[in-house]
Amino acid sequence: MSDSLESATAYVIEALEAKGTATRYDFDVSGIVAESHAIANGWNFRTIEDTTFWGIVARFLRP
């Protein structure tokens, strides 16, 4: 994974859509990316523990 906003956004979208039960449009992707960036202190979100990442995702579910 290269360290960029674009690659981090692609990573989040891929993770959200991996199981086919949700799409990027069900979530505030930019919010997930921003909070994940702050926690990871960079663009490589693979350093974030799965539990933490999915907790972030849950907070950005669109109503």
N, CA, C and O atoms as CSV, one atom per row, in Angstrom:
chain,resi,resn,atom,element,x,y,z
A,1,MET,N,N,0.856,-1.175,0.000
A,1,MET,CA,C,0.000,0.000,0.000
A,1,MET,C,C,0.898,1.233,0.000
A,1,MET,O,O,1.725,1.414,0.894
A,2,SER,N,N,0.726,2.064,-0.998
A,2,SER,CA,C,1.490,3.308,-0.991
A,2,SER,C,C,0.851,4.279,-0.015
A,2,SER,O,O,-0.336,4.180,0.294
A,3,ASP,N,N,1.637,5.197,0.455
A,3,ASP,CA,C,1.159,6.132,1.466
A,3,ASP,C,C,0.588,7.378,0.809
A,3,ASP,O,O,1.308,8.337,0.534
A,4,SER,N,N,-0.727,7.351,0.559
A,4,SER,CA,C,-1.384,8.518,-0.010
A,4,SER,C,C,-2.858,8.499,0.365
A,4,SER,O,O,-3.414,7.462,0.728
A,5,LEU,N,N,-3.462,9.643,0.272
A,5,LEU,CA,C,-4.896,9.755,0.521
A,5,LEU,C,C,-5.666,8.836,-0.412
A,5,LEU,O,O,-6.615,8.174,0.009
A,6,GLU,N,N,-5.267,8.791,-1.666
A,6,GLU,CA,C,-5.979,7.977,-2.652
A,6,GLU,C,C,-5.892,6.492,-2.322
A,6,GLU,O,O,-6.893,5.780,-2.391
A,7,SER,N,N,-4.711,6.028,-1.968
A,7,SER,CA,C,-4.575,4.603,-1.652
A,7,SER,C,C,-5.297,4.254,-0.351
A,7,SER,O,O,-5.856,3.164,-0.230
A,8,ALA,N,N,-5.289,5.151,0.602
A,8,ALA,CA,C,-5.997,4.916,1.861
A,8,ALA,C,C,-7.508,4.873,1.628
A,8,ALA,O,O,-8.207,4.046,2.215
A,9,THR,N,N,-8.008,5.761,0.772
A,9,THR,CA,C,-9.438,5.765,0.447
A,9,THR,C,C,-9.815,4.472,-0.268
A,9,THR,O,O,-10.849,3.877,0.033
A,10,ALA,N,N,-8.995,4.039,-1.199
A,10,ALA,CA,C,-9.247,2.784,-1.917
A,10,ALA,C,C,-9.256,1.601,-0.945
A,10,ALA,O,O,-10.084,0.698,-1.072
A,11,TYR,N,N,-8.339,1.606,0.020
A,11,TYR,CA,C,-8.289,0.548,1.027
A,11,TYR,C,C,-9.594,0.497,1.828
A,11,TYR,O,O,-10.144,-0.581,2.048
A,12,VAL,N,N,-10.083,1.648,2.258
A,12,VAL,CA,C,-11.322,1.701,3.039
A,12,VAL,C,C,-12.495,1.191,2.207
A,12,VAL,O,O,-13.293,0.388,2.689
A,13,ILE,N,N,-12.602,1.645,0.979
A,13,ILE,CA,C,-13.709,1.210,0.112
A,13,ILE,C,C,-13.644,-0.305,-0.110
A,13,ILE,O,O,-14.664,-0.990,-0.047
A,14,GLU,N,N,-12.447,-0.816,-0.366
A,14,GLU,CA,C,-12.288,-2.257,-0.563
A,14,GLU,C,C,-12.723,-3.031,0.675
A,14,GLU,O,O,-13.415,-4.043,0.564
A,15,ALA,N,N,-12.324,-2.564,1.850
A,15,ALA,CA,C,-12.697,-3.227,3.099
A,15,ALA,C,C,-14.209,-3.189,3.309
A,15,ALA,O,O,-14.799,-4.183,3.732
A,16,LEU,N,N,-14.834,-2.061,3.019
A,16,LEU,CA,C,-16.276,-1.922,3.204
A,16,LEU,C,C,-17.060,-2.837,2.280
A,16,LEU,O,O,-18.089,-3.388,2.670
A,17,GLU,N,N,-16.580,-2.999,1.062
A,17,GLU,CA,C,-17.332,-3.748,0.057
A,17,GLU,C,C,-16.882,-5.201,-0.088
A,17,GLU,O,O,-17.420,-5.927,-0.923
A,18,ALA,N,N,-15.917,-5.633,0.699
A,18,ALA,CA,C,-15.312,-6.958,0.538
A,18,ALA,C,C,-16.306,-8.112,0.674
A,18,ALA,O,O,-16.212,-9.094,-0.062
A,19,LYS,N,N,-17.234,-8.006,1.585
A,19,LYS,CA,C,-18.157,-9.111,1.825
A,19,LYS,C,C,-19.437,-9.001,1.004
A,19,LYS,O,O,-20.252,-9.923,0.999
A,20,GLY,N,N,-19.615,-7.893,0.319
A,20,GLY,CA,C,-20.798,-7.727,-0.512
A,20,GLY,C,C,-22.063,-7.366,0.236
A,20,GLY,O,O,-23.143,-7.353,-0.355
A,21,THR,N,N,-21.957,-7.074,1.517
A,21,THR,CA,C,-23.143,-6.743,2.302
A,21,THR,C,C,-23.365,-5.248,2.443
A,21,THR,O,O,-24.430,-4.816,2.885
A,22,ALA,N,N,-22.367,-4.452,2.069
A,22,ALA,CA,C,-22.474,-2.995,2.157
A,22,ALA,C,C,-21.711,-2.381,0.991
A,22,ALA,O,O,-20.901,-3.039,0.337
A,23,THR,N,N,-21.986,-1.120,0.750
A,23,THR,CA,C,-21.250,-0.391,-0.281
A,23,THR,C,C,-20.681,0.875,0.329
A,23,THR,O,O,-21.021,1.262,1.447
A,24,ARG,N,N,-19.820,1.499,-0.422
A,24,ARG,CA,C,-19.210,2.755,0.044
A,24,ARG,C,C,-20.257,3.817,0.312
A,24,ARG,O,O,-20.023,4.725,1.110
A,25,TYR,N,N,-21.390,3.723,-0.328
A,25,TYR,CA,C,-22.438,4.738,-0.197
A,25,TYR,C,C,-23.210,4.614,1.114
A,25,TYR,O,O,-23.980,5.505,1.472
A,26,ASP,N,N,-23.001,3.503,1.831
A,26,ASP,CA,C,-23.634,3.311,3.134
A,26,ASP,C,C,-22.861,4.008,4.256
A,26,ASP,O,O,-23.330,4.066,5.393
A,27,PHE,N,N,-21.685,4.531,3.937
A,27,PHE,CA,C,-20.794,5.103,4.941
A,27,PHE,C,C,-20.243,6.450,4.495
A,27,PHE,O,O,-20.204,6.760,3.304
A,28,ASP,N,N,-19.822,7.238,5.469
A,28,ASP,CA,C,-19.099,8.481,5.207
A,28,ASP,C,C,-17.617,8.102,5.072
A,28,ASP,O,O,-16.864,8.131,6.045
A,29,VAL,N,N,-17.219,7.750,3.849
A,29,VAL,CA,C,-15.865,7.262,3.603
A,29,VAL,C,C,-14.826,8.310,3.985
A,29,VAL,O,O,-13.806,7.972,4.584
A,30,SER,N,N,-15.064,9.558,3.653
A,30,SER,CA,C,-14.078,10.591,3.989
A,30,SER,C,C,-13.913,10.727,5.502
A,30,SER,O,O,-12.812,11.010,5.974
A,31,GLY,N,N,-14.967,10.534,6.256
A,31,GLY,CA,C,-14.871,10.554,7.719
A,31,GLY,C,C,-14.057,9.388,8.245
A,31,GLY,O,O,-13.243,9.555,9.153
A,32,ILE,N,N,-14.271,8.208,7.682
A,32,ILE,CA,C,-13.501,7.021,8.071
A,32,ILE,C,C,-12.025,7.239,7.777
A,32,ILE,O,O,-11.162,6.936,8.601
A,33,VAL,N,N,-11.745,7.773,6.584
A,33,VAL,CA,C,-10.353,8.019,6.186
A,33,VAL,C,C,-9.704,9.030,7.123
A,33,VAL,O,O,-8.567,8.831,7.551
A,34,ALA,N,N,-10.401,10.099,7.444
A,34,ALA,CA,C,-9.827,11.138,8.312
A,34,ALA,C,C,-9.521,10.597,9.709
A,34,ALA,O,O,-8.437,10.834,10.243
A,35,GLU,N,N,-10.466,9.877,10.296
A,35,GLU,CA,C,-10.238,9.362,11.642
A,35,GLU,C,C,-9.171,8.269,11.640
A,35,GLU,O,O,-8.343,8.209,12.550
A,36,SER,N,N,-9.186,7.418,10.639
A,36,SER,CA,C,-8.174,6.364,10.537
A,36,SER,C,C,-6.783,6.960,10.351
A,36,SER,O,O,-5.804,6.461,10.905
A,37,HIS,N,N,-6.707,8.022,9.576
A,37,HIS,CA,C,-5.418,8.710,9.362
A,37,HIS,C,C,-4.881,9.251,10.684
A,37,HIS,O,O,-3.688,9.148,10.967
A,38,ALA,N,N,-5.765,9.821,11.482
A,38,ALA,CA,C,-5.345,10.365,12.776
A,38,ALA,C,C,-4.865,9.259,13.713
A,38,ALA,O,O,-3.882,9.436,14.433
A,39,ILE,N,N,-5.544,8.137,13.705
A,39,ILE,CA,C,-5.171,7.037,14.603
A,39,ILE,C,C,-3.890,6.350,14.134
A,39,ILE,O,O,-3.022,6.020,14.942
A,40,ALA,N,N,-3.778,6.138,12.810
A,40,ALA,CA,C,-2.599,5.460,12.260
A,40,ALA,C,C,-1.392,6.387,12.180
A,40,ALA,O,O,-0.260,5.935,12.007
A,41,ASN,N,N,-1.643,7.677,12.307
A,41,ASN,CA,C,-0.582,8.678,12.178
A,41,ASN,C,C,0.104,8.558,10.818
A,41,ASN,O,O,1.320,8.702,10.690
A,42,GLY,N,N,-0.724,8.288,9.812
A,42,GLY,CA,C,-0.228,8.131,8.445
A,42,GLY,C,C,-1.304,7.516,7.577
A,42,GLY,O,O,-2.447,7.359,8.006
A,43,TRP,N,N,-0.935,7.168,6.348
A,43,TRP,CA,C,-1.912,6.646,5.393
A,43,TRP,C,C,-1.978,5.128,5.347
A,43,TRP,O,O,-2.862,4.584,4.684
A,44,ASN,N,N,-1.088,4.428,6.019
A,44,ASN,CA,C,-1.096,2.969,5.994
A,44,ASN,C,C,-2.039,2.455,7.076
A,44,ASN,O,O,-1.644,2.286,8.229
A,45,PHE,N,N,-3.280,2.211,6.693
A,45,PHE,CA,C,-4.295,1.816,7.658
A,45,PHE,C,C,-4.183,0.353,8.066
A,45,PHE,O,O,-4.889,-0.084,8.974
A,46,ARG,N,N,-3.320,-0.406,7.420
A,46,ARG,CA,C,-3.125,-1.804,7.804
A,46,ARG,C,C,-2.465,-1.911,9.182
A,46,ARG,O,O,-2.429,-2.990,9.773
A,47,THR,N,N,-1.949,-0.805,9.685
A,47,THR,CA,C,-1.342,-0.807,11.021
A,47,THR,C,C,-2.389,-0.703,12.123
A,47,THR,O,O,-2.079,-0.903,13.298
A,48,ILE,N,N,-3.619,-0.394,11.752
A,48,ILE,CA,C,-4.707,-0.274,12.731
A,48,ILE,C,C,-5.274,-1.668,13.005
A,48,ILE,O,O,-5.537,-2.428,12.072
A,49,GLU,N,N,-5.458,-1.997,14.261
A,49,GLU,CA,C,-6.068,-3.283,14.619
A,49,GLU,C,C,-7.469,-3.359,14.038
A,49,GLU,O,O,-8.165,-2.348,13.943
A,50,ASP,N,N,-7.884,-4.564,13.649
A,50,ASP,CA,C,-9.196,-4.754,13.026
A,50,ASP,C,C,-10.339,-4.237,13.901
A,50,ASP,O,O,-11.262,-3.593,13.401
A,51,THR,N,N,-10.280,-4.512,15.182
A,51,THR,CA,C,-11.343,-4.071,16.085
A,51,THR,C,C,-11.460,-2.551,16.087
A,51,THR,O,O,-12.564,-2.004,16.079
A,52,THR,N,N,-10.342,-1.890,16.097
A,52,THR,CA,C,-10.335,-0.422,16.078
A,52,THR,C,C,-10.873,0.091,14.750
A,52,THR,O,O,-11.708,0.995,14.719
A,53,PHE,N,N,-10.394,-0.487,13.653
A,53,PHE,CA,C,-10.843,-0.045,12.331
A,53,PHE,C,C,-12.356,-0.194,12.186
A,53,PHE,O,O,-13.032,0.742,11.758
A,54,TRP,N,N,-12.889,-1.355,12.537
A,54,TRP,CA,C,-14.330,-1.568,12.373
A,54,TRP,C,C,-15.149,-0.735,13.358
A,54,TRP,O,O,-16.306,-0.419,13.080
A,55,GLY,N,N,-14.572,-0.378,14.498
A,55,GLY,CA,C,-15.227,0.556,15.407
A,55,GLY,C,C,-15.353,1.936,14.797
A,55,GLY,O,O,-16.374,2.606,14.954
A,56,ILE,N,N,-14.301,2.359,14.094
A,56,ILE,CA,C,-14.344,3.640,13.364
A,56,ILE,C,C,-15.427,3.572,12.304
A,56,ILE,O,O,-16.263,4.469,12.196
A,57,VAL,N,N,-15.407,2.496,11.519
A,57,VAL,CA,C,-16.384,2.326,10.437
A,57,VAL,C,C,-17.804,2.430,10.987
A,57,VAL,O,O,-18.645,3.113,10.401
A,58,ALA,N,N,-18.076,1.766,12.097
A,58,ALA,CA,C,-19.417,1.769,12.669
A,58,ALA,C,C,-19.902,3.172,13.015
A,58,ALA,O,O,-21.095,3.460,12.916
A,59,ARG,N,N,-18.987,4.038,13.418
A,59,ARG,CA,C,-19.378,5.409,13.762
A,59,ARG,C,C,-19.732,6.237,12.543
A,59,ARG,O,O,-20.369,7.283,12.672
A,60,PHE,N,N,-19.331,5.791,11.368
A,60,PHE,CA,C,-19.578,6.574,10.153
A,60,PHE,C,C,-20.610,5.944,9.231
A,60,PHE,O,O,-20.643,6.241,8.037
A,61,LEU,N,N,-21.456,5.071,9.782
A,61,LEU,CA,C,-22.577,4.513,9.032
A,61,LEU,C,C,-23.596,5.617,8.795
A,61,LEU,O,O,-24.011,6.310,9.724
A,62,ARG,N,N,-23.987,5.769,7.547
A,62,ARG,CA,C,-24.979,6.811,7.229
A,62,ARG,C,C,-26.363,6.374,7.703
A,62,ARG,O,O,-26.696,5.191,7.643
A,63,PRO,N,N,-27.164,7.321,8.170
A,63,PRO,CA,C,-28.527,6.979,8.635
A,63,PRO,C,C,-29.425,6.587,7.481
A,63,PRO,O,O,-30.596,6.272,7.689
